[in-house]
Amino acid sequence: MGNLAQDLRYSLRVLLKSPGFAAIAVIVLALGIGANTAIFSVVNAVLLRPLPYQDPGKLVQVWHVPPPKSFPGITQFAVSAANYLDWRDQNHVFEQLAIYSYSNLNLSGKGQPESLTSGVVSSNFFSVLQVQPLLGRAFAPGEDQPGRANTVVLSHAFWREHFGSDRHIVGQSITLNQQSYTVAGVMPARFEMPPSAQIWTPMALTDKEKAVRGEHHFGVIGRLKPGVNLNQAQAEMTTISSRLEQQYPTDDKGWGAVVVPLREQLVGDVRPALLVLLGAVAFVLLIACANVANLMLAKTLGRRKEIAIRSALGASRFRVLQQILSESVLIALMGGILGLIIAHFGVQLISAFLANQLTQSPDISLDLWVLGFTLAVSILTGVLAGLAPALRLSKTDLNEALKQGLSRTDADSGGTRTRGFLVVSEVALSLMLLIGAGLMIRSLWLLRSVDPGLSPDNVLTMRVGVPSTRFPSPLQQSNFFNEALQRIRALPGVESAGVIDALPLNGGGSIQPIAIEGRPAQQMADQPEVAVRITSPAYFHALRIPLLRGRNFNDSDAAGAPMAILISESMAKRFWPNENPIGKHVTLTFLPDGPREIVGIVGDVKDDGLDVVDPVATLYTPLAQLSTPLLGGWTSFSMWLLVHTNSTPSSLTSAVTSAVHQVDSELPLLQTRTMQDVIAESLSQRRFNMLLLAVFAGLALLLAAIGIYSVLAYSVKRRVREIGIRMALGAQVRDVLRLIVIEGMRPTLIGVAIGLAGALALGRVLANLIYGVKPADPITFGAVSVLLAGVGLFASLVPAYRATRVEPMKTLRDE
C-alpha cells in the first residue's frame, strides 16, 4: 500500500506536468463513465431494486389466457369476477388472492372539479402486498360489501398535494361523485399499486356481478405460500382452469390462467430497451478506454528510458506495471468524479422521458449502489485503459532503451500494432452503435409516414369523466353528451364534434364476442372476438375517417329505432370476404339487445398504435342506442371528446370546456391535447430509445474520430525524418498524403468490416424495437459504413496535411 500511495503521488505529478493530455483523457473517460452511470441508475431503479413490499419475490399477477382462436396472439387477459372467486376458493398455492380494477371518481368541494384515478380493490388488497398505511388503516373485512363501501384510502402524493400533508386527515370526509367518503388512511410514499392510482376505494360487487363469468374487467394479484414456486403455482392454476372449463363450458371453454411475477408485470415492455441502452453505453465506455489507452501508449512510449533506468535499478516487472496502471486508474477516478456530474443531469433527463413509459414511477437517483457501480467501473476502466501501455513498457529492452543518441525524430515502431488494434476496436464498436441508431431512426421515420386511418389536423381531444352515480341510465348518459355536443358545434370555428369511448392510437377499449346471423350458433368461448367502440354520429367526420360503403350514423339512430352498427374494412374482409355485409345482422354477446344491422363500412384506424401491422376488426355502435349502462353501473366511465376546428385547436380549449360545464359544471375535463400530440405521444417510447441510442452512437463516432486522429498525429510526429527524406528524394505532396491517409484508412476499413459482422450478429436484439426495417437493412448498413469511412478519412487528412508541411532541409539539418 505504501508503494501504491507513492505511485499515485508520482502519477499526479506526471499528470500536472501534462495538463492537456490529462484533461483530454479525463473528459473522454468522464463521458463514457457518466453515460454508463446514468443508464445504470435507471436499470437499478427499474429492474434491480426490490419492489417496496415485504418479500416481493412472492408477489405475482394472475391473468386469464384467452382462447387462441378468438384472441390470436394475446396471452394475458383481464379476469372475470366469478372466476376470480373460484380461483381464490380452490387454490392451495397462494396465501391470498386479491382483485382490483380502476374507476374515475370526480372530486368536488375543493375548487374546480377534478377527476381522480381510483384503485377499486378488495378489502384484502393491502394485506396481500403486506403494506401498512402511513396514517390510519387500510380497508377492514366487510368494507367491500354493497352499502359499506364509502371509505377511501389516499395515496401519499394526493394527500400531500390536496391536503398539505395534514396528519389529522384520517376520519375526515371528502366528496367523490357527489357522495361522502370517509378517509380511512394514507399510504406510504412509494406505494403505487395498482399503477397510477391516486386513491383507493373498496370493490363492492353485488351478488349478480359476482356471478358473471363472461365479462372480463379485473386484475388479480397474489402472494405465494412459503415453499411454493412459480411453476407449482402455474400448474395449480392450469388445473383449476381445466376444472372450471368442464363446469362452465359456455363461459370458460378455452380460458386458461397464467402466473407472472409482479416485477416482470410492472416493468412491461421497457426491459428490452433498457438492456439495449445499457449495452450501448458499455460500447461507448470500451471505445473511451481504447481512446485513452492509445493516448497513454503514445505518451508512455516516450518514457522508455525512464522505465529502463527503473528496471536497471532493480524495479520488478510488477512494480513497472503498478506504476503505469496507477496513472491510468488515477485518470479514470477523476473521470468517474466528473462522470457523476454528467450522470446527475442525464438521470434527470432520462427520468422525464421515462415518466410516461413505466407503469410505476421509480425513484431514479444516484444512490449507494450507483456510487459503488461508478467506483467499480472507474477502477476497471483505468485498468483496461492502462493495461496495453503497461504491458508494452514492462517488456522494454534495457540495452536498447539505454543507448544514447536516439533523437526525438527517430522512427519508433513500438506499439504500432497495439495502436492499430485499438483503432480497429473503436471503429468496429462505433459502427455497431451507429447501425443500431440508424435502424431506430429509419424505423421512427417509417412510423411517422404510416397512415393512421384518420386526419389528425385541427382536432382537439379531451376526456370527460362521468360518474355513473350521477348518470345511471344509458338514456341519461346519451342525453348529456348530445346536449354537450350541440353546444360545442354551435361554437365559432367548430366544424364537427363527436365522442368515443377509446381514443385511437392509445389502445384500450372493449373486446367482445359476437354472433353472426345466419351462421351456426356457437358457445361464447368459441365466438369470434372484435373490438367494440361506442361512439356518436359525428365522430367519423371529426377525424375524417372515410365511409367506404353504406351510410354513416345519423340522428335517426336513436333509442327505440332499429339498432345500427358500422364495421371497419378489416372486419368486413374477415367475416364477409366475398360478400356485401351491408344489411347483415350481428349480435353483441355482452350487449344482448337483439341483432344489430350493419349500415356502413368505414376505413381501418390504428387503434392500438402505428406499429401494429394487422388492422383490428372493429365494430362501432351508437351511444344513443346503448341499453346497458357503461361499465355496469357500479363504477364511473369516461368518453373522449373530439372537436374538429377550422383554426388552431388549442385556442378553443376554454370555449369547449365552458360549453360542457354549461350542461354540468361538476364534471372535469382531462388530458386536453391535439390529435397531433396524441400521435406524437404514441411514438414517445420509440423516440426516447432512438434519441438515447443516437446520442451514444454520435459520442462513439466522435471518440473513434479522435482515436484515428491521435494515432496518425503521433505517427506523423515520430516519422518526421522519414517523411523529410522521402520528400528530399522527390516524393510529391500527393505521395505523402497517400502514405498517411492509407495508414489511417487501413484500420478504419478493417474496423468497418468487423463492425458489419458484429452488427449482423446483434441484429436479433433490435428486432423487437424496430418497425418496417429488417435488422440487416442494406441501406442502413451501407450508409453507416460510408459515414464512418468518411469520418475516418476526414480524421486522417489533418495529420496528412501536417506531414506535407515538413521541410526536408530543416529536418535533415536538425538531425
C-alpha positions in Angstrom: 0.0 0.0 0.0 2.9 2.3 0.7 4.2 1.7 -2.9 0.7 2.3 -4.2 0.4 5.6 -2.4 3.9 6.6 -3.7 2.9 5.7 -7.2 -0.3 7.7 -7.0 1.6 10.8 -5.8 4.1 10.4 -8.7 1.3 9.9 -11.2 -0.4 13.1 -10.0 2.9 15.0 -10.5 3.2 13.5 -14.0 -0.3 14.5 -15.0 0.2 18.0 -13.6 3.2 18.3 -16.0 0.9 17.3 -18.9 -2.4 19.2 -18.2 -3.5 18.9 -21.9 -3.1 15.2 -22.0 -4.7 14.8 -18.6 -7.7 17.0 -19.4 -8.4 15.1 -22.7 -8.1 11.7 -21.0 -10.3 12.7 -18.1 -13.0 14.2 -20.3 -13.1 11.2 -22.6 -13.5 8.7 -19.7 -16.0 11.0 -18.0 -18.3 10.8 -21.0 -18.1 7.0 -21.0 -18.4 6.6 -17.3 -21.2 9.3 -17.0 -23.3 7.7 -19.7 -22.9 4.2 -18.0 -23.8 5.6 -14.6 -26.9 7.4 -15.9 -28.2 4.3 -17.6 -27.3 2.0 -14.7 -29.2 4.3 -12.4 -32.3 3.7 -14.5 -31.7 -0.1 -14.7 -31.1 -0.2 -11.0 -34.3 1.6 -10.2 -36.5 -0.2 -12.7 -35.0 -3.8 -13.0 -32.8 -4.4 -10.0 -34.1 -2.6 -6.9 -36.6 -4.7 -5.0 -40.3 -3.7 -5.1 -41.2 -1.7 -1.9 -43.2 -4.6 -0.5 -42.3 -7.3 2.1 -40.8 -10.4 0.4 -41.6 -9.1 -3.1 -40.4 -12.2 -4.8 -43.5 -14.0 -3.6 -45.9 -11.5 -5.3 -47.5 -12.4 -8.6 -50.1 -11.3 -11.1 -52.6 -13.8 -12.3 -54.3 -13.3 -15.7 -56.7 -15.2 -17.9 -55.2 -16.8 -21.0 -58.0 -16.4 -23.7 -58.8 -18.9 -26.3 -56.2 -18.5 -29.1 -58.8 -18.9 -31.8 -60.8 -16.0 -30.5 -57.8 -13.9 -29.4 -54.9 -14.7 -31.7 -51.6 -13.5 -30.3 -53.0 -12.4 -26.9 -51.5 -14.3 -23.9 -52.8 -12.1 -21.0 -56.4 -11.1 -20.5 -58.5 -9.5 -17.8 -60.2 -11.7 -15.3 -64.0 -12.2 -14.7 -65.4 -11.8 -11.1 -66.8 -15.3 -10.8 -63.6 -17.0 -12.0 -61.6 -14.9 -9.5 -63.8 -16.1 -6.7 -63.3 -19.7 -7.8 -59.5 -19.2 -8.0 -59.5 -17.8 -4.5 -61.5 -20.6 -3.0 -60.0 -23.6 -4.8 -56.2 -22.9 -4.9 -53.7 -24.3 -2.4 -50.6 -22.3 -3.5 -51.5 -18.7 -2.6 -51.6 -17.2 0.9 -54.2 -14.7 -0.5 -55.6 -13.5 -3.8 -56.9 -10.0 -4.3 -58.9 -8.4 -7.1 -58.7 -4.8 -8.4 -59.9 -2.5 -11.1 -59.9 1.2 -11.9 -62.5 3.9 -11.6 -62.7 7.6 -12.4 -64.1 9.5 -9.5 -64.8 13.2 -9.5 -63.6 15.2 -6.5 -65.7 18.2 -5.7 -66.0 20.7 -2.9 -62.3 21.8 -3.2 -62.4 24.4 -6.0 -62.5 23.2 -9.6 -63.9 19.7 -10.1 -61.1 17.1 -10.6 -61.2 13.6 -11.9 -59.2 11.1 -9.8 -58.0 7.6 -10.8 -59.2 5.3 -8.1 -57.9 1.8 -7.5 -61.1 -0.2 -6.8 -59.8 -3.1 -4.6 -61.0 -6.0 -2.5 -60.6 -5.4 1.3 -57.6 -7.8 1.5 -55.7 -6.0 -1.3 -53.2 -4.2 1.0 -52.6 -7.3 3.2 -51.6 -9.3 0.1 -48.9 -6.7 -0.6 -48.2 -6.6 3.2 -48.0 -2.8 3.2 -49.1 -0.8 6.2 -50.6 2.7 5.8 -48.5 5.7 6.9 -51.6 7.0 8.7 -54.8 5.4 9.8 -55.7 2.0 8.5 -56.4 0.0 5.3 -59.9 -1.4 4.5 -61.4 -3.7 7.1 -63.0 -7.0 6.2 -66.6 -6.4 5.0 -66.0 -2.9 3.8 -66.1 -4.2 0.2 -69.8 -5.1 0.6 -72.5 -3.1 -1.1 -73.7 -0.3 1.2 -70.5 -0.3 3.2 -68.1 1.0 0.6 -67.9 4.7 1.4 -64.4 4.7 2.8 -61.3 5.8 0.9 -57.5 5.4 1.3 -55.4 8.2 -0.1 -52.0 8.0 -1.9 -49.1 9.9 -0.3 -48.9 12.2 -3.3 -52.6 13.0 -3.3 -52.5 13.6 0.5 -49.5 16.0 0.1 -50.9 17.9 -2.8 -54.5 18.3 -1.8 -54.4 18.3 2.0 -50.9 19.8 2.7 -49.8 16.6 4.5 -52.4 17.2 7.2 -51.8 14.4 9.7 -55.3 14.8 11.0 -56.9 13.9 7.7 -58.0 10.4 9.0 -61.7 10.4 9.8 -62.5 13.5 7.7 -64.9 13.3 4.7 -64.3 14.1 1.1 -66.9 14.3 -1.7 -66.4 11.8 -4.6 -69.1 11.6 -7.3 -71.2 13.8 -5.1 -71.1 11.2 -2.3 -69.4 11.5 1.0 -66.4 9.2 1.6 -64.6 8.9 5.0 -60.8 8.9 4.8 -59.5 5.6 6.4 -55.8 6.1 5.9 -52.9 7.4 3.9 -50.4 5.0 2.1 -46.6 5.4 2.2 -44.8 7.5 -0.5 -43.6 4.7 -2.8 -46.8 2.7 -2.8 -48.3 2.7 -6.4 -50.4 -0.4 -6.8 -52.3 -0.7 -9.0 -50.2 1.7 -11.0 -51.4 5.3 -11.4 -53.9 5.0 -8.5 -54.4 8.3 -6.6 -56.8 6.9 -4.1 -58.3 3.5 -3.3 -62.0 2.6 -2.7 -63.5 -0.8 -1.8 -64.8 -3.0 -4.6 -68.4 -3.6 -3.6 -69.6 -6.2 -6.1 -73.3 -7.3 -5.9 -74.2 -11.0 -5.9 -75.3 -10.6 -9.5 -71.9 -9.1 -10.5 -70.1 -11.9 -8.6 -71.8 -14.5 -10.7 -70.6 -13.0 -14.1 -68.1 -15.2 -15.9 -68.2 -13.9 -19.4 -67.2 -10.3 -18.8 -63.5 -9.7 -18.0 -62.7 -6.4 -16.3 -60.4 -7.1 -13.4 -56.8 -7.7 -12.4 -55.7 -10.2 -9.8 -52.6 -10.2 -7.6 -51.5 -13.0 -5.2 -48.8 -13.9 -2.7 -47.3 -17.4 -2.9 -47.2 -19.6 0.2 -43.8 -20.3 1.7 -42.1 -23.1 -0.3 -44.2 -22.7 -3.4 -42.5 -21.6 -6.6 -43.9 -20.1 -9.8 -44.0 -23.5 -11.6 -46.1 -25.0 -8.9 -48.5 -22.1 -8.9 -48.8 -22.2 -12.7 -49.6 -26.0 -12.5 -52.3 -25.4 -9.9 -53.9 -22.6 -11.8 -53.9 -24.7 -15.0 -55.7 -27.5 -13.1 -58.3 -25.1 -11.7 -58.9 -23.6 -15.2 -59.4 -27.1 -16.7 -61.9 -27.9 -13.9 -63.8 -24.6 -14.5 -63.9 -25.3 -18.2 -65.7 -28.6 -17.5 -68.1 -27.0 -15.1 -68.9 -23.9 -17.2 -68.3 -24.7 -20.8 -70.5 -21.9 -22.1 -68.3 -19.2 -20.5 -65.0 -20.8 -19.7 -64.2 -23.1 -22.6 -60.7 -22.5 -23.8 -59.9 -20.0 -21.0 -56.7 -20.7 -19.0 -54.6 -18.8 -16.5 -51.0 -17.6 -16.4 -49.0 -16.6 -13.3 -46.5 -13.8 -13.8 -44.0 -12.3 -11.3 -45.3 -8.9 -10.2 -41.9 -7.2 -11.1 -42.0 -8.6 -14.6 -45.6 -7.3 -15.0 -44.7 -3.8 -13.8 -41.6 -3.5 -15.9 -43.5 -4.2 -19.0 -42.0 -3.5 -22.4 -39.3 -1.2 -21.1 -36.9 -4.0 -20.1 -35.5 -4.8 -23.7 -35.0 -1.2 -24.4 -33.1 -0.5 -21.2 -30.9 -3.6 -21.7 -30.1 -2.4 -25.3 -29.2 1.0 -24.0 -27.1 -0.5 -21.2 -25.2 -2.5 -23.8 -24.8 0.7 -26.0 -23.2 2.7 -23.2 -20.9 -0.3 -22.4 -19.7 0.0 -26.0 -19.1 3.7 -25.5 -17.1 3.0 -22.4 -15.0 0.4 -24.2 -14.3 3.0 -27.0 -13.3 5.6 -24.4 -11.0 3.0 -22.8 -9.4 2.3 -26.2 -9.0 6.0 -26.9 -7.3 6.7 -23.6 -5.2 3.6 -24.0 -4.0 5.0 -27.3 -3.2 8.3 -25.8 -1.3 6.7 -22.9 0.6 4.4 -25.2 1.8 7.3 -27.3 2.7 9.2 -24.1 4.4 6.4 -22.2 6.5 5.2 -25.1 8.4 8.4 -24.6 9.3 7.2 -21.1 11.1 4.1 -22.2 14.4 5.3 -20.9 12.8 6.2 -17.5 11.3 2.7 -17.3 14.7 1.2 -18.3 16.5 3.0 -15.6 13.9 1.9 -13.0 14.4 -1.7 -14.2 18.2 -1.4 -14.2 18.0 -0.1 -10.6 16.1 -3.3 -9.5 12.4 -2.5 -10.2 10.4 -5.7 -10.9 8.1 -6.0 -13.8 5.2 -5.9 -11.4 6.3 -2.6 -10.0 6.6 -1.2 -13.5 3.0 -2.4 -14.2 1.8 -0.9 -11.0 3.4 2.5 -11.8 1.8 2.7 -15.2 -1.6 1.4 -14.0 -1.7 3.8 -11.1 -1.5 6.6 -13.6 -4.4 5.3 -15.7 -6.5 4.4 -12.6 -6.0 8.0 -11.3 -7.2 9.4 -14.6 -10.2 7.1 -14.5 -11.1 8.1 -10.9 -11.0 11.7 -12.0 -13.2 10.8 -14.9 -15.6 9.0 -12.6 -16.0 12.1 -10.4 -16.7 14.2 -13.5 -18.9 11.4 -14.8 -21.1 11.6 -11.7 -21.9 15.2 -12.5 -22.7 14.3 -16.1 -24.8 11.4 -14.8 -26.8 13.6 -12.4 -28.1 15.7 -15.3 -28.5 12.6 -17.5 -30.7 10.9 -14.9 -33.0 13.9 -14.7 -33.4 13.9 -18.5 -34.0 10.2 -18.7 -36.5 10.3 -15.8 -38.5 12.9 -17.6 -38.6 10.8 -20.8 -39.5 7.6 -18.9 -42.3 9.1 -16.8 -45.0 8.0 -19.3 -43.3 4.7 -20.2 -43.4 2.9 -16.9 -46.3 1.5 -15.0 -44.8 2.7 -11.8 -42.7 5.8 -11.1 -39.3 4.5 -9.7 -37.1 6.6 -7.6 -34.2 7.1 -10.1 -31.3 8.5 -8.2 -27.5 8.3 -7.6 -27.8 6.0 -4.5 -25.1 4.0 -2.8 -25.5 1.1 -5.3 -24.9 3.6 -8.2 -21.9 5.2 -6.5 -20.5 1.7 -5.9 -21.1 0.9 -9.6 -19.3 4.1 -10.7 -16.3 3.4 -8.4 -16.0 -0.2 -9.8 -16.4 1.0 -13.4 -13.8 3.7 -12.9 -11.2 1.3 -11.5 -12.0 -1.3 -14.2 -11.8 1.4 -16.8 -8.5 2.6 -15.5 -7.1 -0.9 -15.6 -8.3 -1.5 -19.1 -7.0 1.8 -20.4 -3.6 1.4 -18.9 -3.1 -2.4 -19.4 -1.9 -2.2 -23.0 0.7 0.6 -22.3 1.8 -1.1 -19.1 2.3 -4.5 -20.7 4.2 -2.8 -23.6 6.6 -0.9 -21.4 7.1 -3.7 -18.9 8.8 -5.6 -21.8 11.2 -2.8 -22.6 14.7 -4.0 -23.8 17.1 -2.4 -21.3 20.1 -2.4 -23.6 18.2 -0.9 -26.5 16.5 1.7 -24.3 19.7 2.9 -22.5 21.6 3.5 -25.8 22.4 7.2 -26.2 21.9 9.3 -29.3 18.4 8.5 -30.1 16.7 11.7 -31.3 13.2 12.8 -31.0 12.5 12.1 -34.6 13.9 8.5 -34.8 11.4 6.1 -36.2 9.9 4.1 -33.5 7.7 1.1 -34.4 6.9 0.3 -30.8 3.3 -0.1 -30.1 2.2 0.3 -33.8 0.2 -3.0 -33.8 -1.3 -2.3 -30.4 -2.4 1.2 -31.5 -3.8 -0.2 -34.8 -5.7 -2.9 -32.9 -7.2 -0.3 -30.5 -8.4 1.8 -33.5 -9.9 -1.2 -35.2 -11.8 -1.9 -32.0 -13.1 1.6 -31.7 -14.3 1.7 -35.3 -16.0 -1.7 -35.0 -17.8 -0.8 -31.8 -18.8 2.6 -33.2 -20.2 1.1 -36.4 -22.3 -1.3 -34.4 -23.8 1.5 -32.4 -24.3 3.7 -35.5 -26.1 0.9 -37.3 -28.4 0.4 -34.3 -29.2 4.1 -34.1 -29.7 4.1 -37.9 -32.2 1.3 -37.7 -34.1 3.1 -35.0 -34.1 6.4 -36.9 -35.4 4.7 -40.1 -38.0 2.9 -38.0 -39.3 6.1 -36.5 -39.3 7.8 -39.9 -41.3 5.0 -41.4 -43.7 5.1 -38.5 -44.3 8.8 -38.9 -45.3 8.1 -42.5 -47.8 5.4 -41.6 -51.4 6.3 -42.4 -53.3 6.2 -39.0 -56.6 5.9 -40.9 -57.7 9.4 -39.8 -56.7 13.0 -40.2 -55.2 14.5 -37.0 -55.1 18.1 -38.3 -57.1 20.7 -36.4 -58.6 18.2 -33.9 -58.8 18.9 -30.2 -59.3 16.0 -27.8 -60.2 15.8 -24.1 -61.5 13.2 -21.7 -64.8 13.8 -20.0 -65.2 11.8 -16.7 -68.8 10.9 -16.0 -69.8 9.3 -12.7 -72.4 6.6 -13.2 -74.0 7.5 -9.9 -74.9 10.9 -11.5 -75.9 9.4 -14.9 -77.0 5.9 -14.0 -79.1 5.1 -17.1 -77.9 4.9 -20.7 -80.5 7.4 -21.7 -79.1 10.0 -19.2 -75.6 9.3 -20.5 -76.6 9.8 -24.1 -78.7 12.9 -23.4 -75.8 14.5 -21.5 -73.4 14.0 -24.4 -75.9 15.0 -27.0 -76.6 18.3 -25.3 -72.8 19.0 -24.8 -72.1 18.2 -28.4 -74.9 20.5 -29.6 -73.4 23.4 -27.6 -69.9 22.7 -28.9 -71.0 22.5 -32.5 -72.5 26.0 -32.1 -69.2 27.5 -31.1 -67.4 29.7 -33.8 -64.7 27.8 -35.6 -66.1 24.3 -34.8 -66.8 22.2 -37.9 -67.8 18.9 -36.2 -67.6 17.2 -32.8 -68.1 13.7 -31.6 -67.3 11.3 -28.8 -65.9 7.8 -28.5 -65.1 5.5 -25.5 -61.4 4.8 -26.5 -59.1 7.3 -28.2 -57.4 6.0 -31.4 -53.7 5.0 -31.1 -53.9 4.6 -27.3 -55.1 1.0 -27.2 -57.8 0.1 -24.7 -61.4 -0.2 -25.5 -63.6 -3.3 -25.3 -63.1 -6.6 -27.0 -66.3 -8.6 -27.2 -67.6 -11.9 -28.7 -70.2 -11.6 -31.5 -72.7 -13.9 -33.1 -73.4 -13.5 -36.9 -76.9 -14.0 -38.0 -77.4 -16.9 -40.4 -74.4 -18.8 -39.2 -74.3 -21.8 -36.8 -74.8 -20.9 -33.2 -71.6 -21.1 -31.0 -70.9 -21.1 -27.3 -69.5 -17.8 -26.1 -66.0 -19.3 -25.7 -66.0 -20.2 -29.4 -67.5 -17.0 -30.7 -65.1 -14.7 -32.6 -64.0 -11.5 -30.9 -63.9 -8.0 -32.3 -63.1 -4.6 -30.9 -66.3 -2.7 -29.9 -66.3 1.1 -29.8 -69.2 3.3 -28.6 -69.4 6.5 -30.5 -71.6 9.3 -31.7 -72.6 10.0 -35.3 -70.2 12.9 -36.0 -67.1 11.1 -34.6 -66.1 9.8 -38.1 -66.5 13.3 -39.6 -64.4 14.9 -36.9 -61.5 12.6 -37.6 -62.2 12.4 -41.4 -62.4 8.6 -41.2 -63.7 7.6 -44.7 -67.0 6.0 -45.3 -66.3 3.2 -47.8 -69.8 1.8 -48.3 -73.3 2.3 -47.0 -74.2 5.2 -44.7 -72.9 6.8 -41.5 -74.7 7.1 -38.2 -77.2 9.9 -38.0 -79.7 11.4 -35.6 -82.3 8.7 -36.5 -80.1 6.1 -34.9 -81.7 6.8 -31.5 -83.1 4.8 -28.7 -86.1 2.8 -29.9 -85.1 2.9 -33.5 -83.7 -0.3 -35.3 -80.3 -0.9 -33.9 -77.5 0.0 -36.4 -73.8 -0.6 -36.4 -70.8 0.3 -38.5 -67.9 -2.0 -39.1 -64.3 -1.5 -40.2 -62.9 -2.6 -43.5 -60.8 -5.3 -41.8 -63.9 -6.7 -40.1 -65.8 -6.8 -43.4 -62.9 -8.7 -45.0 -62.6 -11.1 -42.1 -66.2 -12.2 -41.9 -67.6 -11.4 -45.3 -64.6 -11.7 -47.7 -66.7 -12.3 -50.8 -70.0 -10.7 -49.7 -71.5 -7.4 -49.2 -72.0 -7.1 -45.4 -74.4 -4.2 -45.7 -77.8 -5.3 -44.3 -76.3 -8.3 -42.4 -77.0 -8.6 -38.7 -74.7 -9.1 -35.7 -75.5 -9.7 -32.0 -73.1 -8.5 -29.3 -73.0 -11.2 -26.6 -72.3 -8.7 -23.8 -75.0 -6.3 -25.1 -77.8 -8.7 -25.8 -80.4 -6.3 -27.1 -81.1 -8.3 -30.3 -79.5 -8.3 -33.7 -77.9 -5.0 -35.0 -77.9 -4.2 -38.7 -74.7 -3.3 -40.5 -75.4 0.0 -42.2 -72.0 1.0 -43.3 -68.3 0.2 -43.7 -65.6 2.7 -42.6 -61.8 2.7 -43.0 -59.5 1.0 -40.6 -58.0 3.1 -37.8 -54.7 2.4 -36.0 -56.4 2.0 -32.6 -53.5 0.1 -30.9 -50.6 2.2 -32.3 -48.9 3.0 -35.6 -46.6 0.0 -35.2 -49.5 -2.6 -35.2 -49.3 -4.0 -38.7 -52.5 -6.1 -38.9 -55.7 -3.9 -38.6 -58.1 -4.8 -35.9 -61.6 -5.9 -36.8 -63.7 -3.1 -35.2 -67.4 -2.7 -34.7 -69.0 0.7 -33.9 -72.3 1.1 -32.1 -74.1 4.4 -31.4 -74.1 5.7 -27.8 -77.8 6.7 -28.2 -78.8 3.0 -28.7 -77.0 1.7 -25.7 -79.4 -0.1 -23.3 -76.8 -1.3 -20.8 -75.0 1.3 -18.6 -71.4 1.8 -19.5 -69.1 -0.5 -17.4 -72.0 -2.0 -15.5 -73.1 1.0 -13.5 -71.1 0.2 -10.3 -68.2 2.4 -11.4 -67.5 5.6 -13.3 -66.8 5.8 -17.0 -65.3 8.4 -19.4 -65.7 9.3 -23.0 -63.3 11.1 -25.3 -64.5 14.3 -26.9 -63.1 15.2 -30.3 -63.6 18.6 -31.9 -62.6 19.4 -35.4 -61.9 23.2 -35.9 -61.0 25.5 -38.8 -58.4 27.2 -36.6 -55.8 26.3 -34.0 -57.4 23.6 -31.9 -55.8 24.8 -28.6 -57.5 28.2 -29.0 -60.9 26.6 -28.4 -60.0 24.8 -25.2 -61.6 27.2 -22.8 -64.7 27.6 -25.0 -65.2 23.8 -25.3 -64.7 23.4 -21.5 -67.3 26.2 -20.9 -69.8 24.5 -23.2 -69.5 21.2 -21.3 -69.8 22.9 -18.0 -73.0 24.7 -19.1 -74.5 21.2 -19.2 -72.9 20.1 -15.9 -70.4 22.2 -14.0 -69.3 19.4 -11.8 -67.6 17.3 -14.5 -63.9 17.7 -15.0 -62.3 17.7 -18.5 -59.0 15.9 -18.6 -55.9 15.3 -20.8 -56.7 18.1 -23.2 -54.4 17.6 -26.3 -54.5 18.0 -30.0 -54.7 14.8 -32.1 -51.2 15.6 -33.4 -50.0 15.4 -29.8 -51.7 12.1 -29.4 -49.9 10.6 -32.4 -46.6 12.1 -31.1 -47.1 10.6 -27.7 -47.8 7.2 -29.2 -44.3 7.3 -30.6 -42.7 8.7 -27.5 -41.1 5.5 -26.2 -39.6 4.7 -29.6 -38.4 8.3 -29.9 -36.8 8.1 -26.5 -35.0 4.9 -27.4 -33.9 6.4 -30.7 -32.6 9.6 -29.2 -30.5 7.9 -26.5 -29.1 5.4 -28.9 -28.3 8.2 -31.4 -26.6 10.2 -28.7 -24.4 7.3 -27.7 -23.7 6.4 -31.3 -22.7 10.0 -32.0 -20.4 10.1 -29.0 -18.9 6.8 -30.1 -18.3 8.3 -33.6 -16.6 11.3 -32.1 -14.4 9.2 -29.9 -13.5 7.0 -32.9 -12.5 10.0 -34.9 -10.4 11.3 -32.1 -8.7 7.9 -31.8 -7.9 7.8 -35.5 -6.6 11.4 -35.4 -4.4 10.8 -32.3 -2.8 7.7 -33.7 -2.0 9.4 -37.0 -0.8 12.6 -35.3 1.6 10.5 -33.3 2.7 8.5 -36.3 3.5 11.7 -38.3 5.4 13.1 -35.3 7.6 10.1 -35.0 8.2 9.8 -38.8 9.3 13.4 -39.4 12.8 12.3 -40.5 11.4 9.5 -42.8 8.9 11.9 -44.4 11.7 14.5 -44.8 14.0 12.0 -46.5 11.1 10.9 -48.8 10.4 14.5 -49.9 14.2 15.2 -50.3 14.3 12.2 -52.7 11.5 13.5 -54.8 8.2 12.5 -53.1 5.4 14.7 -54.1 2.7 16.2 -51.7 0.1 13.7 -53.1 2.5 10.8 -52.3 2.9 11.9 -48.7 -0.9 12.4 -48.4 -1.5 9.0 -49.8 1.0 7.4 -47.4 -0.6 8.9 -44.3 -4.2 8.5 -45.4 -3.7 4.8 -46.3 -2.1 4.3 -42.8 -5.2 5.8 -41.2 -7.8 4.2 -43.5 -6.4 0.7 -43.2 -7.5 0.1 -39.5 -10.7 2.1 -40.3 -11.8 -0.2 -43.1 -10.8 -3.3 -41.1 -12.9 -2.0 -38.2 -15.8 -1.3 -40.6 -15.7 -4.9 -41.8 -15.6 -6.4 -38.3 -18.3 -4.0 -37.2 -20.6 -5.1 -40.0 -20.2 -8.7 -38.9 -20.9 -7.7 -35.3 -24.0 -5.7 -36.3 -25.4 -8.7 -38.2 -24.9 -10.9 -35.1 -26.6 -8.3 -32.8 -29.5 -7.6 -35.2 -31.8 -10.0 -33.4 -31.5 -7.9 -30.2 -33.1 -4.9 -32.0 -35.7 -6.9 -33.9 -38.4 -6.1 -31.3 -37.5 -2.4 -31.2 -37.7 -1.5 -34.9 -40.7 -1.3 -37.3 -40.7 -1.8 -41.0 -37.0 -2.3 -41.3 -35.0 -5.6 -41.3 -32.2 -5.9 -38.8 -29.9 -6.4 -41.7 -31.2 -3.5 -43.7 -28.7 -2.9 -46.6 -29.5 0.8 -46.9 -28.7 1.4 -43.2 -25.6 -0.8 -43.3 -24.3 0.9 -46.4 -25.0 4.5 -45.3 -23.4 4.0 -41.9 -20.3 2.3 -43.4 -19.8 5.2 -45.8 -20.3 7.7 -43.0 -17.8 6.0 -40.7 -15.3 5.6 -43.6 -15.8 9.3 -44.4 -15.2 10.3 -40.8 -12.0 8.2 -40.8 -10.9 9.9 -44.0 -11.5 13.3 -42.5 -9.7 12.4 -39.3 -6.7 11.2 -41.4 -6.5 14.4 -43.6 -5.4 16.8 -40.8 -2.3 14.7 -39.8 -1.6 14.0 -43.5 -1.7 17.7 -44.3 0.7 18.4 -41.5 3.0 15.8 -42.9 3.1 17.7 -46.2 4.3 20.8 -44.4 7.6 19.0 -43.4 10.6 20.9 -44.7 13.2 18.3 -45.9 16.3 20.5 -45.5 15.4 21.7 -42.0 14.6 18.2 -40.8 17.9 16.8 -42.1 19.8 19.7 -40.7 18.2 19.2 -37.2 19.1 15.5 -37.4 
